[in-house]
Amino acid sequence: MRFSRTALAVALLGMTLGGCGGTEIGPGRADEPAPAQIVDGWTSCATEAPRAGEMTMEASPLAVDEPTIGRIDPTFTPVAAVVCGREIRPGPNGGQEQVATERRAEEIARLLTALRLPDEQANGKVACTLDMVIPPWLALVDERGRWLRPHIPTDSCDKPHPEVIAALAGPQWTTVDTRTIRQVESAAAEAAGCAQQWTDLVWVETRNGRPGPPPPARSTAGPLRLCVYEVPASLQEGEKPPGDFVYGGPLPAERQAGVLRGLSNRRAVVDCATPASRFAVLRPLEGAGPDRYVELDGCQRFLVAPATGGAQLGQGDAALAALLGPV
């Protein structure tokens, strides 16, 4: 299976984190890396790099027994490059899934030249963007099947050198293996226009004591989308309870009027600390407007959260929860 250079440039370089609006002066530079550890017998990404490309901000997503990354030993002659990674793809039955990939290239002369470049030194004058580019999990393999993890040269901003980026986009990478890791978005969530997971913001805001008084009366709004999530019992009292999609879709107009009336009441919020097992999220189908969260059980509170901040807490009831049943 072959892919366009544009698609591969994104997939092979990993993900970019943070924004590009801010800048900083280029960082200092560590000592030159030692030669890379050479390992006998390349097998596959699934065996040698089972967590490669894992999208996490933990200290290191790599296995503790992976070989040391370093410069290419002069006695080591690579004949192929392998990139192990992950990407999001449409699922076979709809929705999206995370897939682990193994890609291989044998036309690697330009890549090897780029990998042998020295790291650029910060000169104190270069303005660097604050985004962070995560390099790919890259291995070089020789004709005997031995392999190593090469150091990826960096520019003066401590990011992958432009020559390496260009070289990674250049070879004709061939996908030799794919395996599904997990479902990212179900077909039902995709059809409903809802995210697969959402945080119970009513619980988060009330635990932190931030919500203001009940919202002012407002019985009109543009069309709303309903997304309902269920929180596992073991996670309901966590700091940010994660809900998984259950059902949703555009809220019928005849129900929306009743929902908005229920969300505009001025009842006092009950003194309650029972977490909800299900909650609803109401968002505008199009255009701007506040997000609305409703606990469907537990304390049955609701939260109106404008994009500009200043969330306001109110008290719902069983009648409001009933209007937010399956659409």
N, C-alpha and C positions, 0 to 999 in steps of 0.2 A: 504494500500500500504506500502510495507516495502523496506528499502534501506540498502545497505552495510554499515558497520561501517566506512570504509574509506570515502565514500561519505558524511555520516552524520557528521563526525568529521569536515569536511570543512564547511558544511552548518550550523551546529549548533554553531560554534564558530565565525561566522561572517567573515569579510574579514580582511586580513593583508595588512597594508599600509606601503609603504617605503621599503627601501632595508635593507639587513642584513650585508652589508659590514662593516659599522662603528660600533663602540661600545662606551659605556659610563659607568661610574660607577653608580651603582644602586641608585635610587632616595631616598628621605626621605619618611617617612610614616605619613599619617594623623591619626587623632584620630580614635579609634574603632567606627564603625558605630552603631547607635542606632537600636533598634528593628524595623523591617519592619512594615509598615502600613498594617493592615488586612482589606480586602474589602469584602463585602457580594456579593454573586451571580456572579460567573464566567459565562460569556456568550460565547465569542469567541474572537479570535485574531482580527477579522475584527472590532469588537466593542471596545475591551479594548486596542488594540495596532495597530491602523490602519496604523501607519507609521513605525512600527518595521522593522528593517532590511533595511531601506531606505539608499541607498548608497550616502551619502552626507558628506561633510566636514564642514557643518555648526555647530554652537555651540552645538545644540541638535536637533535631528530629532524627539524627543518624544513629545507627547502632554503635555501641561502644567498642566493638571489635573490628570496625572498619579500618582499612589500612591508612597509614599516614599520607596526607596529601603533600606533594612537594614537586620540585623541578624534575624534568624528565632526565633520567640517568643517561649519559652518553652511550652506555653499553646496551641500552634498551632501544630496539627499533620497532616503533608501532606500525602496524599495517591496517588497523581499523580503529574507529572510535565508536563508543556506545554511550548513549544518553538515556538515563532512567528518569522518568518523571510521572506526573499526574496531570490530568486535564478533565474538564467537565464536558460531557457530550450528551446529546439527546438520547434518552433511553429507547429501547426497541419497542416499547408499548406506550411511549409518551413520557413526559417528565424529563428529568435529567439525572445522570449518574456520574460519579467520579470513577475514572478509569486510569489504572496504572499502565504506562507504556514503556516499551523498550525499542529504541531506534538505533540503527547501525549505519555507518558510512565507511567506505573504503577509499574514497578520493579525499585524502586528508592532508595533502601537502601544505595547503594554505593554512589550515588549522594548526598544524605543527609549528609552522613559522611564527604564527601569532602567539602560541603558547610559550615559545622560547623568548619572547620579548621581556625586557626587564620591567619591573614595576616603575611607574613614573613617580617622581618625588614631588611633594607639595611645594609650591614656590611661594606660598603666602599671598598670592595675588589673584588666584583663580577663585571665582565665585561658584560654589557648588550648590546644586539643588538638594533639598532635604529628603528626597525620595530615596528608598533603599532597594536596590536590585539584588535579588537572590540568585547567585550563579546556578547553573544546572549541575546535576549529579553526572559528572563526565568521567569516563574511563577510557584508557587507551590499551589496546590489546596487540601483542606481537604474534609472529607466525607460530610460536610454540604454545600459544594459548595463555601466556602469562599476561598480567595486567597491572595497571597502576592508576592512581588518581592524580592527574596533573594539577599543579597550581595554576590558577587562572590569573594572568597578569592584570594589574589594575592601573587605572589612570590616576591623575593627580587628585581626584576626588574619592579615591579608594573604591571605585566601581569597576566592573569588568571593562577591560581596555576595548576601545572601539574596533580595533583590528580583530579581537576575539569575537566580538558580536557579529561583525561582518563575515568572519570565517565560519561561524556556526550556522549562519543563514545560507552559506554557499553550497556545502556538499549535498548530494542527492541522498538524503536520509531515507532509509527503508524501515518501516515498522515491522519488527520481527515477532512481537508479542504484545498482547493487551489482556488485561484482566480487570473485571469490575471490582471496585473496592466497596462502594456503598451507594445507596440512592441519595441524591441530593434534593431532588424535587419529584414528588409523585405525579403521575398523570392527572390525578384528581385535583391536586393543588394547582397544577399548571392550567387546567381547564377552568378552574374557579378564579384564576388571576391572583392567587394568594401565595405568599411565601410558604415554604414547607415548615419553617419553624419561626416562632416569635416569642418574645419575652413578655411575661405577665407584668406590665408596667404598673398596674394598680398595686400589686404587692410591693414592687420596688419602691414606688413613691411613698406609700404609706409607711413602709419600714424605715425610710429615711426621713420621715416627718416633713416632707416638702409641700404637699398639696395645699392649695388655698381653700377658701370657702366654696360651697356649692356654686356652680356656674349660673350666670344670669339666664333668665328665661329666653329660649331661642327655639322656636318650633318649626323653623324652615331651614333647608339646606339642599344643595344639589344632590343628585343621585349618589347613593353610597354603595360600597362593596362590603359584604359581610365575610369575615374569615374567623372561624372558630377553631380553637386549639385546646388540646388536652395535656395536662401536666402530670407525669408519673408521680405517684404518691411519695416516692423516695426523694423527689426533688422539689416538692411543693413549698418547703420552707427554706429553700436556698436563697442566696443573695439575689440571683437573677433567674427565677424559675423558667426553664425553657419549655414552651408548649409545642406540640407537634400537630400538624394540620389534621382536622377531622372532617369539616365540610365548609362550604362557602359558595359565594357567587354574588351577583348583583342583588341587593336587597329589594324585594318587591315594593312598589310604590305604596300599596295599601298597608303594608307593615311599617314602612318608614315613617309615616305620619305618627303612628302610635309610639314608635321607638323614640322619636324626637320629643314627643310630649313627656315620655317617661324620663328622658335625660334633662328635661328643663324643670323638674320639680324642685321644691325648696325644702324637702324634708331634711332633718338633721341626720348626720351620718351616725350609724349605730356604733357603740363601743364594742368592737369585734376584732379578733385576731385569727380567725379560721381561714386558712388558705383555700383558694378555689382550685378545684380539679379541672374545671373548664372555664375558659374566658373567651369573649368575643372581641374582635377588633373591627371597627367601622372606619373606612377611609373613603375619601371622595373618589368616585369613578374617574373623574377628570377634573383638572384645575386644582386650586389650592383650597385648604380648609383644615380644621383641626382633626386629629385622630381621636377616636372615642373608644375607650376600653370598658368592658362590662364583665364583672364576675357573674358567671351563670349559676354558681352555687356558692357555698361558703358564706361570706358576709354580704354578697350581692351588691357591692359598691360599684360605682362607675367613675371614670376619670375622663375629663375633656382636656386634651393636650395640644394646644396650638403649636405650630412650628417655631414660633418666636419664644416659647417658654411660658412659664406661669401656669402649670397644670392645675386644674381645679377638680376637687373631689366631691362627689354627690352620692346619694343613697338610692339604689334601685330596689326592685322587688321581684317576686315570682312572675308577675304579669309581664314585666319588661323582659325577663329571661325567656319567657315563652314566645315572645315575638321574635326572638333571635334563634329559633329552632332551624332545622335544615330547610334550605330554600329549594 
